[in-house]
Amino acid sequence: MESNGPDGPDGSSLRPVSSLRSHFEKMGKSKEGSSQAVQATTNSPPNRNQSPSPQPPPIPDTRPSRSVNVPPENGRPKPKELLNISGHPSVQITSPPPISPRPIKPPAVLIEPPQSPPKARPFPVLQSEPNSHLNPDPSKAPNTPAASSPQSFKIPSRPNTPILKPRQSPRLAATNQPPSPPPPRRSAELRRDREARASPPIPPPINRAEKPANRLSRLMGNAPKLELSPQIAEQRSPFNSPPNSASSPENEDPPVLPTRPARLSTQKIPPRTNTLPQTYDPPPVHHSIANIRRDNDVNGVTRTPTTSQSIEDRPALPARPQTIVDPAPPRIPATNSAMRPPPRPPRPTVTTTNTTVDNSASSQPKRVVSTPTTQFAPPPSRTHGRSMTVDTSSERTSVEFHEHTRRPAPTYAESQHGDSPVPASTGHAEIVNQFPDATRVNRRPPFIKQGAHEIYTKYDARVFAVCGQYVCTTGHLTRVWSLLDGELVMSFAHGEGIKATAVAFKSTLDFQDDGTRLWIGNNIGEIIEADVTTQSIIGNKTNAHGRYEIVKIYRHYNEMWSLDEGGTLHVWGPDSEGVPNLGLSPHQTYRLPKGHTFSMIVGEELWHATGKEVRIFTPTASGRNQLQVLMRPLVAEGAGEVTSGSLLKSQPGKVFLGHNDGKVSVYSQKDCACLSVLNVSSYKINSLAGVGDYMWAAFNSGKICVYDVTESPWIIKKDWQAHNNPVIKIIADPASFYKLDRCQVVSLGADNALKSWDGLLQDDYLENEMKRLDTQYCKFEDIKLLAMTWNAGASTPNSLRYSDSDKIFIQNMLQSSDSPDILIFGFQELVDLEDKTATAKRLFKSKKKDSSDQEKMSHQYRDWRDYLVRSLDDYMPADHLYHLLQTSTLVGLFTCIFVKSSIHSRIRNLSNSEIKRGMGGLHGNKGAIIVRFMVDDTSLCFINCHLAAGQSGANQRHNDIAAIMESAILPVERDPSVRIDSYVGGGDGTMVLDHELCLLNGDLNYRIDTMSRDTVVIAVKQNNLAKLLERDQLLVARRRNPAFKLRAFDEMPIEFPPTYKYDVGTDNYDTSEKKRSPAWCDRLLHRGFGRIQQLEYRRHEVRVSDHRPVSGQFRFTVKSISPKKRTLAWADCQQRFENLREKEANEEK
């Protein structure tokens, strides 16, 4: 088929010609100036289709290789290695589509013509370089040559095409001038190729990166009479490979190859190099690209994509002398200003400090030093001796300037006031994983004795301040109340869109004037001063913080400090009258890190927290001190974000910080070392306040706890539900001592309620003192008690007659008990709980029918009651008479209490109740029976319970216990003196834990975790009970779960095998289809604060049920009070409290 013209297609069905082929054809035309360019011919590969055009001259095998300058060793090429030159990615090699059958004019450079794909086949996927947009300069385009593989491989579907020659320019413009001569070293390549021509040609690997150029050549080749202008060639991407001009018809004049521009001595520095040329400033880079580069450097992300070839198959490249790749260098701070984001514009109302950036690559950390600035002085004219020095490579740089890597632990401590802080000796903080001791917790709320205890704000308030008799809440409204009578004193709105975000009472010269002036900061950077007595606004400072939201206002002696969300801290010193004045400018302005989460003043320092990190600053009105104390932030190991903090008078030199994961970290104020990290709660700590000798903590659950921090772990003194919603903040008001002659703590909850509490805990103090002095007005006596618990499995007394060992079970237990004063029998499952019909009747019948059904069912309980009465008459000594004190029933549960006649007359205040826990509290198949009474002046409480079953039901059992212990289901005690004398924990007798002596028995259903049944059975046979008790769910919960209510209970060590689950009538553990694992389900636990002593803890071999009975003998200590002696002791305690209050008031004043 003939050609249609010099510039048109040749008429063939497919005319795709790659740009590489076009380039070489033009070179062939211009080499000799005529068509006699090359006379040698060569045969095409045997599998390649040839068109019927005239036979081209022989072409020697001139395939280029990257390793042309490196002689082979022993006839084989050197091992190839992957090398990234100038930071550009390596070229990926793939195979091309087949070529169209068309006669091809031999090129002048004597290489095989390229193969183009058929018309019906799609173009290969282009693989562009990921950072192509970062190199707009053509002179800096990648010139990495393609490589030929030394090994022969064949892909039948894609014939091979030649690749780019080494050192070829990647950008060629289409011109009408002859091309530049090739580099001299190519003659050696041709000579070596001719010598190797005797062997069959090895198809080279295909460079996929060359294909984008072929697409343009095909488009240009199919367009008739279309000439490629130099402008089009200039618009081509510099990253297209191979570097050549666009395709053109065969008879077009060859283009002139432009000379390679001289390579500048300073190119774009690739990442992680040791050479840092600084002969010229590189062109500016867009800030988004700079951010991407910076993130890649920080995260260790390289810009070299991986290729499909292995390292061994890659050709070796000549080394570049100007760059030396460092395998793992340390991060070098960028000297290129284009890589750094643009500086922040200065605020119109806040003068920013000058910043000097230290670009040193030293690994030693630099300290961050900030100095105050004058408010209205422009930054260029400031002549202060010190400036803010920031090392962007340092990990201790402020987050405002550099997002440093968070350090895991505060192992450094710096000097407090030195000009050159240095790290102190390192030390590890003590981590206390054990939760505070809650065995003697008091649940009585410490209501204030005088004034208003509760005030509802009636609007959404999240910030408040208190001083003496006034408390101020702010938000969209600012309101002030009197704590003496709860009356609203002042109220005003801030306007639409304006919300107050910080408030503090202003410093005054005379302490009598404290609480009369307020500073209020809002979300538009304005500070307002209000007078409470005149109920008016007497001053304001517009744009005191620009338009930044003010997050905190501090009162420090006769100064006021204000901090905004941007990190600007203003220090408002006293004016000529000795008080801060909003009419003047702030005395000093400092820049602190952004991201403020909590801050407080500690002495002369400001402890500033941003998340988990804490920094210490020393701002002053004079500006003579160094601002930042520490070289690096403090971070408590294993603790969450800092949310609160406080000081404690009884712990001088210590700073307590609360965290959002319920932990408290303790730091030394002297050397800033972390002393300890304690587990306090599983709830978030929203606020801390040091009051007297105790630490108050407010939690996200709405509770407030008071801790004694002198012990390790801490001791919980009080725990009460202060608010129905999370407690936002608590404030211990030091002004209340000299203003109101009392110690008050005010809390604000998310329920928009203000509550005032007694900071001295007067009721608790008097109760504890009375109990400490009880030996002065009480007589004590020990009584013996026998308790038994048994899951009878619906058995009856008649069931015991079928076995000799079962028959004498009760007899042996009573005769070995030494005639106790009180006998407690607790049964579970006296009715068949597996009977679904009976269960449905009990659940769904009406109360009237249910009562009649109870009459029919009660014979089972009566049978056991009568059996126990007969047993006592038959087997106890004749001179010991017992009375039936109480019988209580709940579906399956049965409690029967007998007392000796000698103490029967000393018992009073007998009451009982029941708690249903089955089916969400609707059914009594699970639950508890509670019986309480008093012996003399001691309260006793007995709990018989049956908890949720199942190996995986531990959490449900925990919830059942919590519901039993926290339910106020018993009659309340009205007499305050009886509450103090006969109940504990500030209780009024309505809850189980209010009683002095408690005994819990029942089928608790706690199992053995993480062990198979066979392992447990083998351990029981080997008498390896210690191994099993380590996995007992109840004991594990007592050790690890701070909210577990049975932590306050004690249990005698278990020395008998598991009591559950047996095959009925045998001594074999469960062999049924379920094969339940053995466990100690039947337990006896007690709580008596040292006044209960357990003498025996054993099981009995009764085979009529799948459980074994368990019994225990106890010694209870009860007291009787002498009223006259008690009166004297009470007066003594009152006087002691008055002395304590006077001492605290003097210390505060």
NORFENPE-V398900 format. One record per residue. PSI is psi in whole degrees, -180 to 180 (NA if undefined). Layout:
psi: [PSI:PSI]
This chain:
psi: [133:158:151:0:170:-30:-3:178:161:5:-1:161:-28:124:53:125:127:159:-29:-44:-44:-41:-45:-33:-39:-37:-36:-36:-37:-7:-49:-9:0:-172:-4:65:-51:136:-17:151:162:158:144:164:146:-26:8:131:133:144:159:22:169:146:124:159:161:141:123:158:103:38:128:160:146:-26:35:-30:-4:113:145:156:125:35:1:149:158:157:137:152:153:124:130:114:133:26:3:150:154:160:135:140:126:179:147:168:168:162:157:140:101:134:138:134:132:136:161:-25:2:55:166:141:150:158:132:154:159:166:-33:-12:147:161:149:157:131:142:99:160:141:-27:33:-28:-5:-2:73:-17:123:-33:-17:17:152:135:30:119:155:165:151:141:136:-14:146:130:157:129:107:-35:-15:105:167:152:152:162:178:140:153:151:18:141:135:-12:114:132:141:109:173:8:156:154:164:151:150:164:151:-29:-11:-22:-37:-35:-45:-38:-43:-34:-37:-37:-32:8:-18:-32:155:143:137:120:131:158:153:135:112:-28:-13:-15:-34:-31:-34:-31:-43:-36:-39:-40:-40:-33:-30:-8:113:145:30:119:141:119:160:-29:-36:-40:-32:-23:-6:152:135:-8:-1:137:139:154:114:-180:171:157:153:165:162:-39:12:149:139:146:161:124:123:149:146:127:148:130:126:153:-21:106:177:125:124:159:148:57:162:-13:126:80:140:37:-19:159:128:162:155:145:140:143:-30:-38:-39:-38:-39:-44:-43:-43:-39:-38:-41:-43:-2:27:122:161:7:112:152:147:169:-16:150:168:-35:-28:-6:142:151:143:149:142:143:124:-23:-11:136:118:127:125:-42:70:160:158:127:128:135:132:-4:118:-22:-20:-11:138:154:150:154:141:143:146:152:-24:-5:126:122:154:150:147:127:122:122:114:16:142:15:143:-11:138:147:147:150:121:127:142:153:158:156:142:-50:6:130:148:-41:-27:0:134:27:147:-29:153:167:117:125:126:108:-18:-10:145:-7:11:148:147:-17:-28:-23:131:91:167:130:131:143:-24:146:81:4:146:138:160:158:-40:10:154:-24:84:137:154:138:-178:138:155:155:137:146:123:115:105:-20:137:161:154:121:20:-27:35:146:128:4:125:133:71:146:143:-30:151:-170:127:-33:133:128:127:-26:20:170:102:134:-6:138:163:153:141:106:-124:-9:141:134:130:149:161:-124:-24:152:122:145:130:158:127:-7:-40:-2:10:148:125:-43:146:134:155:157:-6:167:132:-1:132:130:133:-8:147:146:148:137:146:144:161:-43:128:-21:-22:-1:141:8:-21:144:139:127:123:145:-175:1:16:18:145:130:140:126:147:121:-39:-40:-6:50:161:121:-4:159:159:99:139:37:-32:35:-131:19:143:132:123:-19:139:126:148:118:100:-119:24:159:133:142:136:136:174:-19:-5:6:127:121:136:115:99:173:147:-160:-24:-2:10:153:147:123:-16:-16:168:156:145:-37:153:132:159:122:166:153:175:32:128:-29:150:154:158:127:102:-117:7:156:113:116:120:135:96:-124:-12:142:129:153:130:157:73:142:159:-27:-26:20:-18:155:136:-55:131:-43:149:-23:156:157:137:123:124:126:5:157:-158:146:126:-15:172:162:168:165:127:-36:-9:69:147:7:144:127:127:130:149:163:-7:18:14:157:127:141:124:153:128:-22:-54:7:22:143:118:-41:158:122:142:117:-43:166:-1:158:135:115:-26:148:148:126:122:113:-124:1:154:125:137:131:134:165:-14:-4:-2:155:132:148:128:142:112:4:-19:159:116:168:163:129:115:-40:151:113:157:101:-38:156:-18:176:144:122:-46:150:142:126:115:107:-22:-14:-24:-50:-8:-39:-2:45:166:113:144:126:135:146:128:166:-9:12:38:135:132:139:131:155:111:-24:-8:59:-47:-41:-40:-46:-41:-45:-37:-39:-40:-30:-29:16:-22:-17:-22:10:151:139:148:142:135:149:146:138:130:139:141:139:128:100:-13:43:21:161:168:-32:-24:-24:-13:-13:-6:139:-39:-36:-32:-37:13:-57:-39:-48:-39:-43:-42:-22:5:-7:44:70:159:-31:135:130:119:120:121:150:148:47:-19:158:103:-12:-9:101:-33:-47:-37:-42:-38:-43:-29:-39:-10:154:166:-38:-46:-34:-37:-40:-37:-34:-35:-40:-33:-20:-12:-29:-43:-38:-36:-44:-38:-48:-37:-41:-38:-44:-39:-40:-40:-34:-37:-9:157:147:-28:0:111:134:145:141:115:-45:139:133:143:151:146:100:-27:143:123:128:121:129:145:149:148:-24:-26:1:-39:-13:2:135:174:46:131:158:162:171:152:124:132:-6:142:49:29:6:-23:145:12:-23:142:-152:152:128:128:130:149:173:135:113:-116:24:132:134:143:133:131:124:117:156:111:174:143:175:142:-37:13:29:-43:-38:-38:-39:-43:-37:-44:-43:-41:-37:-43:-31:-1:126:86:-4:160:143:146:122:-28:118:-36:-37:-36:-43:-40:-37:-7:164:167:24:17:163:13:2:-17:161:-46:1:-16:153:-45:121:139:125:129:162:179:92:-17:17:137:-176:123:158:31:141:164:-44:-37:-41:-44:-41:-42:-36:-42:-33:0:31:67:-28:-37:-38:-37:-24:-24:6:128:-37:-46:-37:-42:-37:-31:-37:-24:109:-22:2:121:-21:5:-31:-6:155:157:135:143:137:128:16:158:164:144:4:143:135:155:129:131:1:177:19:136:161:119:15:-174:-36:-32:62:145:142:151:159:81:-32:117:162:122:154:157:121:8:45:0:14:128:122:127:-29:146:109:168:161:144:86:120:8:-13:168:-4:154:137:152:136:160:148:138:160:113:139:118:159:156:134:138:116:-41:-46:-33:-38:-42:-41:-37:-43:-39:-41:-38:-43:-38:-38:-39:-39:-38:-44:-40:-39:-45:-40:-40:-38:-37:-37:NA]
